[in-house]
Amino acid sequence: MKLSIVEYPDKRLRQKSVEVKDFDENLHNLLDAMYPIMINTNGIGLAAIQVAHPLRALILNIPDEDGEQPRENLFEIINPVVVKADGETVYQEGCLSVPQFYEDIKRHEFITINYQDRDGNTKTLDADGLLAIAIQHEMDHLEGILFIDKLSYARRKKFEKEYKRLQKERKSSK
């Protein structure tokens, strides 16, 4: 399965993802194909919508203390639902769909989610720190929300200007 990352301002990123009902070979192939893209682009999370598949599926692999992302640390999260959220934290986020841009975003510090794994088994996950932030970031993608949507009006205007300039620079360097 050949996948590529959908980049802002592509309208597909604004789609709401649909619930996964079939935990079949197609889903497994999608999850398996998403992993190398995430790793090869230095990502820690990737939602299916970011590779043009509007399904409520995401993967996460938070680097360990050595900065490595061993496959056994991979989370495959299907149909996630936040059942508890507490605290507040600010973290500088980036996004594979909004390359080269980072911004401080306010999130819950602790969350508990219910989700399904690739085989449809129901699981519960308590998360804090970077894992909690990454889950919230990726779950926003499932709703068609990007981290830049959480910026103040003034900061969003500045982002739009900076991003247009970056896109022009990238096109002229190709």
Summary of the structure (lengths in Angstrom):
residues: 174
radius of gyration: 16.0
end to end distance: 25.9
largest distance: 48.0
contacts: 501
relative contact order: 0.17
helix: 37%
strand: 30%
